Structures are given as structure tokens and as C-alpha cells.
Amino acid sequence: MLKLILQRFGAACFTLAFIAIVVFGAVELMPGNACTAYLGRDAKGAKLESCEKRLGLDRPAFERFGEWAGRLAQGDLGESVRRGKPITELVGWRLRNTIVLAVTALLFGIPIAIGLGVLAALRRDRPVDILLSTTAIFAMTIPEFVSATLLILVFSIGLGWAAGVVTVSYKAPVLDLLANSILPAVTLTLVLTAHILRMVRSSVIDVLESEYVLMAHLKGVPFGRIVWRHVLPNSLLPAISVIGLTMAWLLGGVVVVESVYNYPGLGRMAVDAVADRDIPLIQAIALLICGLYILSNLATDVLALMLNPRLRTYRT
Amino acid sequence: MNFARRKLNIGRMAGALALLTAAWSQPALADKVLRMAHDLSMGGSESLDPLSPVRFWEVNDLLYSRLIRLTEAGEMEPELALSWEPNADATEWTIRLRDGVKFHDGSAVDAEDVKFSLERINDPALESPVTSVLGMIQSVEVIDPLTARVVLSTKHAGLPILLTDYRVRIIPSGSGDTIASSGIGSGPFKLDEYDPEGTTRLVANPDYWEGAPKLDSIEYVAIPDADARIQALLGGQLDFSRIAPEQEPLFAGRSDFVLSEFPAGGWFGLVFRTDTEPFTDPRVRKAVRVAVNREEMAKLMTGEGHATVTCDNPVKANDPYRADIVCPQDIDLARKLLAEAGYPDGISFDLHTSNLETGMVRFAEVYQQQVAPAGIKVNIVMAPSDGYWDDVWMKETVVVTSWDERPADQILNEAYRSGSSWNESYFSNPEFDALLDKARASLDFAEARQAMVDAQVMLFEAGGTLIPYQQNIQFAYKKSLDGIRPVIEDQMRWHLVDKTEE
């Protein structure tokens, strides 16, 4: 199994290196460079020269890629053009905030999703199941900017129960941040609960119909014990891969939710960086999000390997 | 831990609890805090240095004072300067300062500070955009502690109006290296916490020369997304915000909000390069402009009543130097002008636009529809928004442009004087330049105004830039706010703004 894990890890590293080349190459292929993009109407004369010198753009692309990749390997993401600060510092806090939001949503979402998913499966095709499944489909299909706006409309503007947008600093202590972030956490929890719930429901139903569960029934094992000992462990395996995908989505792609709620995370920073045409920052964030995505996929793979006896004994 | 110490801790806790209860039970004594948002357009590098290219203008308006400011009617009035007198040929201006004004650190505002603040404008290391406005300031002499003489490199009768620029603020002499984060000025509010990406907090300056502000503090929250700003306003997290015309309906039925609106000077325009065929002929240039129905265009772009129709004069509606021109749509005249110029069957050209700013593409499409009956065939070419100012603007023959509000002298010189670096239409007319020089050299307002008006009329007759309308600025704010005037933020008297009980 160790060999398999190492293989996966190697593939992940290769993917990341490939992405680094693509991210760097895409910017090189574009007309202009980081300085013309950033300076816009002022991109001429002394200003352009001093900017290009500051970023080292006067040197050949090959040389710059080597240097960029070398610094990347040491964890140095370079310096933002627009913000004039090290990117590691800018992105560090945002990464923390994105993780805080993701973890909060997962902590609430996973138990709710598993509980309700099992409930729906056990009450299959009865009113409870129909209600849960339909709600889940709604929660999955309504785009986040709609659900986010609705939540703000009802709970912030209408009832005044929760803050509509986050107004605390990106450096605020976690508790202050969370107090301001009830609605974004709820929005994300809704979506991820719906996804996981549906997966859990269908896999619990599959397992309930399997032959060994039938066998257990025939042997007279109590129903509660069947569900707890036999159905649950076997049906959660597919749920883990969904949770992994959800986590990857939470860490990298909640751009819309973060913008709507003004949440100071990676997604909003990406939008701001694009708006400012701050290319070094965009490159760094793109790479970071890809890295997180690969990492959570790797973690899911390894977890699934460890939980699945068939995969565990798989030999290459 | 010994017993006595534990007792002390309990005592402290009880004290803190009592304080907390007191704070809860007396909301009437709560601070009057005004909360506003800024759009983080400098990406977190917002600088408290008023001259910086990445100035934090919303906050700088509150921290610093100018020499001269504008009234609601657009006239100059004394701020730190009590009077300003030119010499006979307007190459030197003597400024007398108000006595007894103090910076936030307690030091007095004197002529040394004026010298420092004005001479800094042309320090090349700062790369300040204000250089293009006040580059003619050669030096400043200190006559006595309350008198400074500004020496110019050319005649300029319009210096005082240029000194009302929102970036020309007086800071303590020698504070150039620290001002970006210290924020020490002589304005109505003092810096308490500087956090451009979170919440920047300012507290009232009780020693403000015009009287202590009525508010206790002002907070500026960073909210880049325009919709999120409006939601924060509607949800009660903000007290005041600018809004766009399409956001107005959100406030329908909200009696707890006030909407206000006033004419401003920002515009979209179409640039026809006057050095390129067929636009080298002034008749063609006029034809492609008079064929536009400006009233309808303003309505289509901004809704009913949110813009001032403009006849290609870039000077804003309430500027004392604006020319009054009438320019109804005239398809027949356009056809006639084109025929005279040798195009009896009309002309066709590529119009370059981009999604750079909301509305830039719609602007081109409305134009295309409106001028078609005059035999003008427009082919819209979409350019990428990246590098638009670099690769398209000032390069292609016909492009959509966008400008912010500027004083008359500044915009006319910056965008139309022969050889100026942002002369986007490559307009070159010695008579026009002579009119601008005359306006600058003339100390008589009526005479200077006449020269500026003549210059604007010349632009309407022969210029290469279409400016169909200028968009209003709209505010929405809580009814509990008092003292918000319909003027651009930097002309607001923030020390008079108050918050009453809701």
C-alpha cells in the first residue's frame, strides 16, 4: 500500500509542476506583461521602466521561470505588483480565513448530512425522504449567489438577525471573524450538506439491498445493529470521496460566496487580484488553489485506500 | 496561588462586570459612529500620503486640510489660506494663512508646511499624478510664518482653482517619509486605526479650526464588491454609500433611507483621431457627432434624469467655466457635412471598445444604432480589456474612452492641447492652444472664462471627441444622518455631519 500512496504522491507533485509551467507560460503568452497590465494608461516611459526593473521583466523568460520556480520551491511566492508586499504575507491570512470558513461548514455539514442521509435512506420513498431529497436537490441546484442573496435579504436586511457582510479585518481573531460570518457559513453548509446527503442516501440504500444485509436479517440480527455495524461503515466509503471533493471546492472555489459576503478569504483575494491585474498575485493564488485541490484529492485517495480492504490489498 | 491574589482577581472581574453592565444600560451615551465603505481600489496599498498614486482619498479627505476649497455653488472659499493674491503677470501668488490652526500632533500650521507640501508635488521620486496638474509650481518662498509666495514657471491665473484639487493637502514640514502611515494633518478627524483591508477608524479632532465635529468617530470598511456594499447599507451595517442608477429601486419603500443626486463630471466618450483619414476633415468629425441623440443616449445608458446632456465639452456641469452649447440630433446636417467632405454615400469605420468598464460596450452599440440613419456605418470591434489603454486607446482610429471629473483648466490642457501626452484625439490647433494660454494668463475672471468658453465651442465645432453626457453622482444614506450635502465627498463639510437617534 505504501507503494501506492507514494505513487499517488509522485503524480501529485508532477501535476503541480505541470501547473506551474502552465500558469507561468499563460502569462508569457499574453500580450504585454505584468507591468503594462498593472499600469494601464500610465504604461509608458520612466514608470514602465522602473516597474519592469523592479519585477525583473527585462530578463529572458527562461531565466525568470527558473528563478520563480526556485523561489516557489522554497515557499517564497514573490511580491505583489499592486500591493508592494510579499505575497506569502498577503495570502497567508486569506488562506487561514478560507480554512476557517471551510472547516466550520464541514463541521456542521458532515454530521447533519450523514444523519439526514441515513434517515432518508431508512425511510425511503416515505414523506420524510421525499421532503429531504427534494430540499437537497433545491439546495444543490440554486446557484450560491442566489441563495446567498436570499439569506442576506431575509436574515440581515429583513429580520436583522445576522450581519449581512463581513466588516472585520482579515487579521481579526477567529472568533470575531466567525461572529461576522454566520451567513456565509450557512450558505456553504447548505450546499455541501445537500451533496453529501444525496450520496449517503443512495449508498445506504445500495448496502441495505445487498446480500449480506439480507443474510444478517435472516440470521435475526437486530435492525439497529445491522445499520450501525454493517450498513454505515460500508456506505460511508463513497461519501468520503464526495467529502474530499467538497473540501477541495471549499478551499479553492468559493469565490462567489466570499465576494457576496465580503469574506476576506482566498477567493475574494483572487477576484481583487484579477480586477487590479496584479499578475504575480494571480499566478500565486492559481498555483495555491491547484495545490490545495491536489492535496485534498490525495488525502481522500489515501483515506479511501486505508478504509477499503479491496484497495488496501491491491497490488501493482 | 495564594488566597489574597485570588480575591483580587475576583474583585477585578466584578469591577469589569459592573462596567460592562453600565455600558449596556446606557445606550444613549453610545458613540456617534458614522460607518462608510470604500472599494479597496488600491488593493490594500491605500496610502495616507495625499499625493501618492495610490492615495486613500476617502480617508485623506477627513485627515487633511487644503489651502482653498469649493463651496456648494462651485466657488472658491478660504480653508487654510485666508487670501491669495497674484503679482501683475500671474507668475507669483502670495498666500496668507489662517492663524492658530494646529496639526493633530499639536504643532502649528505655518508657511514652512505650505512650502514643503507644495514643493513635494514635483518630487520625481513620488511619481505623483498631481505633477500633471501643478507641474508649473517652481518653488515656494516663506515670507513670514503666515505668508508664502508660490513662484510659477509660467503665467497661471487659474492656480487657486487648481489648489482646490482633493490631493493638494497641507502636511507637516518634513513628514514626507512618515505621512503614508501617520496621517497627521489638520482636518476634522484624526487617525485611530489604519487598516485599509479591514476597518480604518478615525476619531473626532476636538481642536479642529472650524469647531469640533459632531460625530465621535468615522469608520471606513473595505468592501470591494458593489452589491455587497449595498447589502451592507440595506442591512444597517453602513450609514452612507454612493449608489449606481440601477441600484435605486432597492431603496423603494425604505423610508429609513434618503437618496440624493447631483451633477458631476465623469464621462464616456468616443475618440476620432484627428490625424487619421477620414477624420482629418473637421466636417466629418462634426458629422459623426451631431448625428447623435444625446438625450436618448443618456436615458438609455443611465436611466431617466441621472445625467447632464453635454455638447462635447469636457467641463463639468456646475463648473464656472463651462460653456452653454445646444446640440440636438441633426441627421440632415450630418448627411450634408459628409457630402461636402466628399462622402455623399456616407462613411464606415471600425469602433473599438471593451468590457473594461460597465457600459463601455453598450455605449458603442447605442452610438451604432443612432448614427446609422445619417449614412454612418459603424462596425464594433471588441478589444480585450487587458491592455486596452496600452494597445487600443491612442492607437486605433476610433475608440471608446472614459474620464473622471477634472477642473476645466486641467481637462482642457490634458486632453486637447497640442502634444499633451493624453491628447487622445491628437487634436492640434494653435488657436485652441492660444485660448488656453490666454485663459491662464488672464487675471480677470470674465475674460478667462470667455477664453475657456471659446475653446469649448471650438471643440464642439472641430474637435475629435464625442462627449454625449456626464453622469450624476448618487448617494444613499440613513435618515438619521444630518448634514450630508449633495456635493462630491471631498467638498463635504464632514465636521457638520451628525447622527441623530434612530
HADDOCK unambig.tbl for C-alpha pairs under 7 A between the chains (distance, minus, plus):
assign (segid A and resid 36 and name CA) (segid B and resid 387 and name CA) 6.77 0.50 0.50
assign (segid A and resid 37 and name CA) (segid B and resid 386 and name CA) 6.32 0.50 0.50
assign (segid A and resid 37 and name CA) (segid B and resid 387 and name CA) 5.80 0.50 0.50
assign (segid A and resid 40 and name CA) (segid B and resid 387 and name CA) 6.37 0.50 0.50
assign (segid A and resid 40 and name CA) (segid B and resid 389 and name CA) 5.53 0.50 0.50
assign (segid A and resid 40 and name CA) (segid B and resid 390 and name CA) 6.22 0.50 0.50
assign (segid A and resid 41 and name CA) (segid B and resid 389 and name CA) 4.78 0.50 0.50
assign (segid A and resid 41 and name CA) (segid B and resid 390 and name CA) 6.18 0.50 0.50
assign (segid A and resid 43 and name CA) (segid B and resid 390 and name CA) 6.80 0.50 0.50
assign (segid A and resid 82 and name CA) (segid B and resid 43 and name CA) 6.75 0.50 0.50
assign (segid A and resid 83 and name CA) (segid B and resid 43 and name CA) 6.10 0.50 0.50
assign (segid A and resid 83 and name CA) (segid B and resid 44 and name CA) 6.21 0.50 0.50
assign (segid A and resid 83 and name CA) (segid B and resid 45 and name CA) 5.03 0.50 0.50
assign (segid A and resid 156 and name CA) (segid B and resid 235 and name CA) 5.33 0.50 0.50
assign (segid A and resid 157 and name CA) (segid B and resid 234 and name CA) 5.85 0.50 0.50
assign (segid A and resid 157 and name CA) (segid B and resid 235 and name CA) 4.11 0.50 0.50
assign (segid A and resid 160 and name CA) (segid B and resid 235 and name CA) 6.84 0.50 0.50
assign (segid A and resid 164 and name CA) (segid B and resid 231 and name CA) 6.65 0.50 0.50
assign (segid A and resid 164 and name CA) (segid B and resid 232 and name CA) 5.85 0.50 0.50
assign (segid A and resid 164 and name CA) (segid B and resid 235 and name CA) 6.19 0.50 0.50
assign (segid A and resid 165 and name CA) (segid B and resid 228 and name CA) 6.62 0.50 0.50
assign (segid A and resid 165 and name CA) (segid B and resid 232 and name CA) 5.83 0.50 0.50
assign (segid A and resid 167 and name CA) (segid B and resid 198 and name CA) 6.76 0.50 0.50
assign (segid A and resid 167 and name CA) (segid B and resid 199 and name CA) 6.99 0.50 0.50
assign (segid A and resid 167 and name CA) (segid B and resid 221 and name CA) 6.13 0.50 0.50
assign (segid A and resid 168 and name CA) (segid B and resid 198 and name CA) 5.66 0.50 0.50
assign (segid A and resid 168 and name CA) (segid B and resid 199 and name CA) 6.48 0.50 0.50
assign (segid A and resid 169 and name CA) (segid B and resid 197 and name CA) 6.43 0.50 0.50
assign (segid A and resid 169 and name CA) (segid B and resid 198 and name CA) 3.60 0.50 0.50
assign (segid A and resid 169 and name CA) (segid B and resid 199 and name CA) 6.06 0.50 0.50
assign (segid A and resid 170 and name CA) (segid B and resid 197 and name CA) 6.97 0.50 0.50
assign (segid A and resid 170 and name CA) (segid B and resid 198 and name CA) 6.10 0.50 0.50
assign (segid A and resid 259 and name CA) (segid B and resid 225 and name CA) 6.24 0.50 0.50
assign (segid A and resid 260 and name CA) (segid B and resid 225 and name CA) 6.97 0.50 0.50
assign (segid A and resid 260 and name CA) (segid B and resid 228 and name CA) 5.39 0.50 0.50
assign (segid A and resid 261 and name CA) (segid B and resid 228 and name CA) 6.25 0.50 0.50
assign (segid A and resid 262 and name CA) (segid B and resid 223 and name CA) 5.96 0.50 0.50
assign (segid A and resid 262 and name CA) (segid B and resid 228 and name CA) 6.48 0.50 0.50
assign (segid A and resid 272 and name CA) (segid B and resid 43 and name CA) 6.92 0.50 0.50
